[in-house]
């Protein structure tokens, strides 16, 4: 508990470690190159016990400043937040290599399992004529083109987006974005997170054998059952399995829903307009087992808005809007306005703040990470709820079967800095107990929480898990006894 208290006061893990350890037994004269190349890098992938033992030994041979620097190096604390696009442009300007080629070579470049070496960097910025193998010989994918969230009302679409006929509209599926690369008789599957996941989806690899060499498809990996997409939680469960048994493959069969083609016959065709790439995709996959994301057609944006309300019934997240004349870009560039994700509104619930934990980085001195609860049943009235709140304030455990608040979600985003400061002050005044970095608080605040999905989860006390929870607003107008219940969450699951 003492270290946790020190960490909360200091707000930086490396600095806390440097100050709480006793003076080292000996001074180190080892240089930086020795530390990085012969000590730190060889630790990658080693067992946790070995890493811990080495760290303890090294701390003993360093002074306070050295311990601080070592902990920062190991924890990645010297990283500076810079957008990937900016890094790609800088490398392109430095090397003279086209930025798009740099972006493609960077796919998977920062994988923690690979060692950073001078040779890898030289290959990253090498000119083609220097004899370096072209990335297309290596199963390398292309940078993903990303869409922006469309929050405007459909009434203004005609003015902001133009005629509906200028756009290709598809359902937005809730799976894992992926690229399927087929070259030189081999197949590779890459996730949007730049992770090679080929071995996780053998059925997709089997289907890809029918694709001609020099083909790269963009699409969605998802569990497909009974002619419709299944819940994302099924895909999560499958990804978490170390061994893919016949039962796992049967219970959670995956498919690759293709919606774009980036390379054909070994040629990069991303510069072609959307409608032409779509025509080529449909022609290529005609007669194959690969499903192609259907294009939806309607007369107006208002008609599409009405159909979007069916999203949850269909197991999708809304619509994707893609300009028919758009090339396939790199990353997310809002100025273009070529791809938009028009998602349905999140599910919402009113819940009660019961635990708080300090944040990280610039929020390390504030309590910004919250745990929320709902009632296990609706209180009969305010008086019944007040009895429970008073028992919590007295630190009395809840009685089995009695009215109580049940934790169901954690969230740390959605509020402004000013709102976080106000909530932090309330948390400090209403703290009941401290458990290391966590504080239990007297329930006094109701929040509206938004989330993308909800599923059963035996790992949670509530029996429910929500996906991508975030705070939408503080409900100062809402009394605690009117917060939602487990039954309300059950109803959302059935919706």
C-alpha positions in Angstrom: 0.0 0.0 0.0 2.9 2.4 0.7 4.2 2.2 -2.9 0.7 2.7 -4.2 0.3 5.8 -2.1 3.6 7.1 -3.3 2.7 6.4 -6.9 -0.5 8.3 -6.5 1.3 11.3 -5.0 4.1 11.4 -7.6 2.0 10.4 -10.7 4.8 8.8 -12.6 5.8 5.1 -12.2 9.5 5.5 -13.2 10.0 8.5 -10.9 8.3 6.7 -8.0 10.6 3.6 -8.4 13.7 5.8 -8.6 12.9 7.6 -5.3 11.6 4.7 -3.2 14.5 2.3 -3.7 17.4 2.5 -1.3 20.8 3.7 -2.7 22.5 1.3 -5.1 25.3 -0.9 -3.9 27.6 0.2 -6.7 27.8 2.8 -9.4 27.5 1.8 -13.1 29.8 3.1 -15.8 28.1 1.1 -18.6 27.3 3.3 -21.7 24.0 3.8 -23.4 24.8 1.5 -26.4 25.7 -1.3 -24.0 22.4 -0.9 -22.1 20.2 -0.8 -25.2 21.9 -3.4 -27.5 23.3 -5.9 -25.0 21.0 -5.6 -22.0 17.5 -4.3 -22.9 16.8 -5.6 -26.4 17.8 -9.2 -25.6 15.1 -9.2 -22.9 12.3 -9.0 -25.4 10.2 -12.1 -25.2 11.9 -13.4 -22.1 9.9 -14.9 -19.2 8.5 -12.3 -16.7 10.5 -13.9 -13.8 13.8 -13.4 -15.7 12.9 -9.8 -16.6 12.0 -9.0 -13.0 15.3 -10.5 -11.7 17.4 -8.5 -14.2 15.6 -5.3 -13.4 16.2 -5.7 -9.7 19.9 -6.3 -10.3 20.2 -3.3 -12.7 18.4 -1.0 -10.3 21.1 -1.9 -7.7 23.9 -0.6 -9.9 22.3 2.7 -10.7 21.7 6.0 -8.9 18.4 7.7 -8.7 18.7 9.4 -12.2 19.9 6.1 -13.8 17.0 4.2 -12.3 14.6 6.8 -13.6 16.0 6.6 -17.1 16.1 2.8 -17.1 12.5 2.5 -16.0 11.5 5.0 -18.7 13.3 3.0 -21.4 11.8 -0.3 -20.3 8.3 1.1 -20.0 8.4 3.1 -23.2 8.1 6.4 -21.3 10.3 8.3 -23.7 7.9 7.8 -26.6 6.4 11.0 -28.1 2.9 11.0 -29.4 3.2 11.8 -33.1 0.6 10.8 -35.8 1.6 8.0 -38.1 0.9 10.1 -41.1 3.4 12.7 -39.9 6.1 10.1 -39.3 5.5 8.7 -42.8 5.8 12.1 -44.4 9.0 12.8 -42.4 10.6 9.6 -43.5 9.5 10.2 -47.1 11.1 13.7 -47.0 14.3 12.3 -45.5 14.7 9.4 -47.9 13.1 10.6 -51.1 10.9 7.5 -51.1 7.2 8.0 -51.9 5.1 8.5 -48.8 2.7 5.8 -49.8 5.5 3.3 -50.2 6.8 4.2 -46.8 3.3 3.7 -45.3 3.1 0.3 -46.9 6.5 -0.8 -45.6 5.6 0.4 -42.1 2.7 -2.1 -41.8 3.9 -4.4 -39.0 7.2 -2.5 -38.6 6.5 -1.7 -34.9 5.5 -5.2 -33.9 6.8 -5.8 -30.4 8.1 -9.2 -31.4 10.6 -7.9 -33.9 13.9 -6.4 -33.1 14.7 -2.8 -34.3 17.9 -3.0 -36.3 19.8 -0.7 -38.7 19.1 -3.2 -41.5 15.3 -3.0 -40.9 15.5 0.8 -41.0 17.6 0.9 -44.1 15.0 -1.4 -45.8 12.2 0.9 -44.7 13.8 4.0 -46.4 15.7 2.2 -49.3 15.2 3.3 -52.9 13.8 0.5 -55.1 17.0 0.4 -57.3 19.2 -0.4 -54.3 18.4 -4.1 -54.7 16.1 -4.3 -51.7 13.2 -6.8 -52.2 10.0 -5.1 -53.1 7.4 -5.2 -50.3 4.9 -6.9 -52.6 7.2 -10.0 -52.5 6.8 -10.2 -48.7 3.1 -10.5 -48.1 3.0 -6.9 -47.1 -0.5 -5.2 -46.9 -1.4 -1.7 -47.8 -2.1 1.0 -45.2 -5.8 0.9 -44.3 -8.1 3.8 -45.5 -10.1 4.9 -42.5 -13.5 6.6 -42.4 -14.7 9.5 -40.2 -17.7 9.4 -37.9 -20.7 11.2 -39.5 -22.7 13.0 -36.8 -24.7 15.5 -38.8 -28.5 14.9 -39.1 -29.6 13.4 -42.5 -31.6 16.6 -43.3 -28.3 18.3 -44.1 -26.7 15.4 -46.1 -27.9 16.8 -49.5 -26.2 20.1 -48.8 -23.0 18.7 -47.2 -22.6 15.4 -49.1 -24.4 16.0 -52.3 -26.8 13.7 -54.1 -27.3 10.2 -52.8 -26.4 8.8 -56.2 -22.8 10.1 -55.8 -22.2 7.6 -53.0 -21.9 3.9 -52.5 -23.7 2.8 -49.3 -23.0 -0.5 -47.5 -23.9 -1.9 -44.1 -21.2 -1.3 -41.5 -20.3 -4.7 -40.1 -19.1 -5.3 -36.5 -16.0 -7.5 -36.9 -12.3 -7.1 -37.4 -11.1 -5.0 -40.4 -8.6 -7.0 -42.3 -6.6 -7.3 -45.6 -6.2 -10.6 -47.4 -3.0 -10.8 -49.3 -2.4 -13.5 -52.0 1.0 -13.5 -53.6 3.4 -16.2 -54.9 1.1 -19.0 -53.9 0.8 -17.9 -50.3 -1.8 -16.1 -48.3 -1.5 -13.6 -45.4 -4.2 -12.1 -43.3 -3.5 -8.7 -41.6 -5.7 -6.9 -39.1 -6.2 -3.2 -39.0 -4.0 -3.2 -35.9 -1.1 -4.3 -38.2 -1.0 -7.8 -36.7 -0.5 -10.9 -38.8 -3.4 -13.2 -37.9 -3.2 -15.8 -40.7 -3.0 -18.7 -38.3 -6.2 -17.7 -36.5 -8.5 -18.1 -39.5 -7.6 -21.3 -41.4 -11.0 -21.4 -43.2 -10.3 -18.0 -44.8 -6.8 -19.2 -45.8 -8.4 -22.3 -47.4 -10.8 -20.1 -49.4 -8.0 -17.8 -50.5 -6.4 -20.6 -52.5 -8.8 -19.8 -55.2 -7.6 -16.2 -55.6 -5.1 -15.4 -58.3 -1.6 -14.3 -57.3 -1.2 -10.6 -57.0 -4.5 -10.0 -55.2 -5.1 -7.9 -52.1 -8.7 -7.6 -50.7 -10.0 -5.3 -48.0 -12.8 -6.6 -45.9 -14.3 -7.6 -42.6 -13.5 -10.8 -40.6 -16.6 -11.9 -38.6 -18.4 -14.8 -37.3 -21.3 -15.7 -39.7 -24.1 -18.0 -38.6 -27.5 -18.6 -39.9 -27.0 -16.3 -42.9 -26.3 -13.2 -40.7 -23.4 -11.7 -38.7 -23.1 -13.1 -35.2 -22.3 -11.0 -32.1 -18.7 -9.6 -31.9 -18.3 -11.4 -28.6 -18.2 -14.8 -30.4 -15.3 -13.5 -32.5 -13.5 -12.3 -29.3 -14.0 -15.7 -27.7 -12.5 -17.4 -30.7 -9.5 -15.1 -31.0 -8.8 -15.8 -27.3 -8.5 -19.5 -27.9 -4.9 -20.8 -28.2 -6.0 -24.0 -29.9 -8.6 -24.0 -32.7 -10.5 -27.3 -32.2 -13.1 -28.7 -34.5 -15.8 -27.6 -32.0 -14.4 -24.0 -31.9 -14.4 -23.8 -35.7 -18.0 -25.2 -35.8 -19.3 -22.9 -33.0 -17.8 -19.8 -34.4 -17.4 -20.1 -38.2 -15.7 -17.0 -39.7 -16.0 -15.4 -43.1 -14.2 -12.6 -44.9 -16.7 -10.1 -46.2 -14.9 -8.4 -49.0 -15.7 -4.8 -49.9 -12.7 -3.5 -51.8 -9.8 -4.7 -54.0 -6.4 -2.9 -53.6 -4.2 -5.0 -55.8 -5.0 -7.0 -59.0 -2.6 -9.0 -61.1 0.2 -7.6 -58.9 -0.7 -4.0 -59.7 -1.6 -1.4 -57.1 -5.1 -0.2 -58.2 -5.8 2.0 -55.1 -5.8 5.2 -57.3 -8.8 3.9 -59.4 -12.2 5.4 -58.4 -14.4 3.5 -56.0 -16.9 2.4 -58.6 -14.2 0.8 -60.8 -12.6 -1.0 -58.0 -16.0 -2.3 -57.0 -16.7 -3.5 -60.5 -13.4 -5.4 -60.5 -14.0 -6.9 -57.1 -17.4 -8.3 -58.1 -16.0 -9.7 -61.3 -13.1 -11.3 -59.6 -15.1 -13.0 -56.8 -18.1 -14.0 -59.0 -18.6 -17.7 -58.5 -16.2 -17.9 -55.5 -17.1 -18.6 -51.9 -16.1 -15.2 -50.7 -19.1 -13.0 -49.9 -19.1 -9.4 -51.2 -20.6 -6.7 -49.1 -23.9 -5.8 -50.8 -24.4 -2.3 -52.0 -27.6 -0.7 -50.7 -29.7 1.5 -53.0 -32.4 4.0 -52.0 -34.0 7.1 -53.3 -32.9 9.6 -50.7 -30.9 10.2 -47.6 -34.1 10.2 -45.6 -34.9 6.7 -46.8 -31.5 5.6 -45.8 -32.0 7.1 -42.4 -35.2 5.1 -41.9 -33.4 1.9 -42.9 -30.5 2.6 -40.6 -32.9 2.2 -37.7 -32.9 -1.6 -38.6 -29.2 -1.9 -37.9 -29.3 -3.7 -34.6 -31.9 -6.1 -35.9 -29.5 -7.0 -38.7 -26.5 -7.2 -36.4 -24.7 -4.3 -37.9 -23.5 -0.9 -36.7 -25.0 1.4 -39.3 -24.0 2.4 -42.8 -20.7 3.1 -44.6 -20.7 5.9 -47.1 -18.1 5.9 -49.9 -17.9 8.4 -52.7 -18.1 6.6 -56.0 -15.2 8.7 -57.5 -12.9 8.3 -54.5 -9.5 6.7 -54.6 -8.4 4.4 -51.8 -6.4 6.7 -49.5 -4.1 6.2 -46.5 -5.2 6.5 -42.9 -7.8 9.0 -41.9 -7.8 12.4 -43.6 -10.9 14.4 -42.7 -10.4 17.1 -45.4 -11.1 14.6 -48.1 -14.6 13.6 -46.8 -14.5 10.5 -49.0 -15.4 7.8 -46.5 -17.9 8.2 -43.7 -19.2 5.8 -41.0 -22.8 6.6 -40.2 -23.3 4.6 -37.1 -26.4 4.2 -35.1 -26.6 6.0 -31.7 -25.0 4.1 -28.9 -27.0 2.2 -26.3 -27.3 4.3 -23.1 -27.9 3.6 -19.5 -28.0 5.8 -16.4 -25.7 4.5 -13.7 -24.1 5.4 -10.4 -20.4 6.1 -9.8 -19.1 3.8 -7.0 -15.3 3.5 -7.5 -12.6 5.8 -8.9 -8.9 5.4 -9.8 -6.3 8.0 -10.8 -5.6 8.4 -14.5 -2.3 8.4 -16.3 0.0 10.9 -18.0 -1.3 14.4 -17.6 -4.3 13.1 -15.7 -2.2 11.2 -13.1 -3.1 13.7 -10.4 -6.9 13.4 -11.0 -9.4 10.6 -10.4 -10.6 10.0 -14.0 -11.1 6.2 -14.3 -14.5 5.2 -12.9 -16.5 2.1 -12.1 -20.3 2.3 -12.5 -23.2 0.3 -11.1 -26.9 -0.2 -11.6 -29.5 -1.4 -9.2 -30.1 -5.1 -9.0 -33.8 -4.2 -9.1 -35.8 -0.9 -9.1 -36.1 0.7 -5.7 -39.7 1.0 -4.5 -39.0 4.7 -3.7 -36.3 7.1 -2.7 -36.5 6.0 1.0 -35.6 2.4 0.1 -32.7 3.6 -2.0 -31.5 5.9 0.8 -31.3 3.0 3.2 -28.9 1.2 0.9 -26.8 4.4 0.4 -26.6 4.8 4.2 -25.4 1.2 4.6 -22.8 1.8 2.0 -21.6 4.9 3.8 -21.3 2.8 7.0 -19.3 0.2 4.9 -21.8 -2.5 5.6 -21.8 -5.4 3.1 -24.9 -5.9 1.0 -27.2 -8.7 2.2 -28.0 -11.5 -0.2 -31.2 -10.8 -2.1 -31.5 -7.3 -0.8 -31.6 -4.1 -2.9 -28.0 -3.2 -3.9 -25.9 -1.5 -6.5 -24.1 -3.9 -8.8 -20.9 -2.9 -10.7 -21.1 -3.5 -14.5 -18.8 -1.2 -16.4 -15.6 0.9 -16.2 -15.1 4.1 -18.3 -12.5 6.8 -18.4 -13.4 8.9 -21.5 -16.1 11.3 -22.5 -15.8 14.2 -20.1 -14.0 17.5 -20.5 -11.0 18.4 -18.4 -13.1 20.9 -16.4 -15.7 18.2 -15.7 -13.0 15.8 -14.6 -11.7 18.3 -12.2 -15.1 18.9 -10.7 -15.7 15.1 -10.3 -12.2 14.7 -8.8 -13.1 17.2 -6.1 -16.3 15.3 -5.3 -14.5 12.0 -5.2 -12.0 13.3 -2.7 -14.8 14.6 -0.4 -16.9 11.4 -0.6 -14.1 8.7 -0.4 -15.1 5.8 1.9 -12.1 3.4 1.5 -8.9 3.1 -0.3 -7.7 -0.1 -2.0 -4.2 0.8 -3.4 -4.9 3.2 -6.3 -8.7 2.7 -6.1 -11.1 4.6 -3.9 -14.6 3.5 -3.1 -16.9 6.5 -2.9 -20.3 7.3 -1.3 -22.7 7.1 -4.2 -23.8 10.6 -5.1 -23.5 11.0 -8.9 -25.5 9.6 -11.8 -23.9 9.4 -15.3 -25.3 8.6 -18.7 -23.1 5.9 -20.1 -23.0 5.0 -23.8 -21.7 1.7 -25.3 -21.7 -0.1 -28.6 -22.8 -3.6 -27.6 -23.8 -5.7 -24.7 -23.4 -9.4 -24.0 -23.5 -12.0 -21.2 -20.3 -12.5 -19.3 -19.8 -15.0 -16.5 -16.5 -13.2 -15.6 -18.4 -10.1 -14.4 -20.4 -10.0 -11.1 -23.3 -8.5 -13.0 -23.2 -11.3 -15.6 -23.1 -8.6 -18.3 -20.3 -6.9 -20.3 -20.6 -3.8 -22.4 -18.4 -2.8 -25.3 -16.6 0.5 -25.7 -18.2 2.2 -22.7 -17.8 6.0 -22.4 -19.4 8.8 -20.4 -21.9 10.8 -22.3 -22.8 13.3 -19.6 -23.2 13.8 -15.9 -26.9 13.5 -14.9 -27.1 16.2 -12.2 -30.9 16.2 -12.8 -31.2 12.5 -12.0 -31.7 11.2 -8.4 -29.9 8.1 -7.5 -33.0 6.0 -7.0 -34.0 6.6 -10.7 -30.8 5.1 -12.1 -31.3 2.0 -14.3 -31.4 -1.6 -13.3 -30.0 -5.0 -14.3 -33.4 -5.6 -15.9 -32.9 -2.6 -18.1 -29.5 -4.0 -19.3 -31.2 -7.4 -19.9 -33.8 -5.6 -22.1 -31.0 -3.9 -24.1 -29.5 -7.4 -24.8 -32.8 -8.5 -26.2 -33.4 -5.4 -28.3 
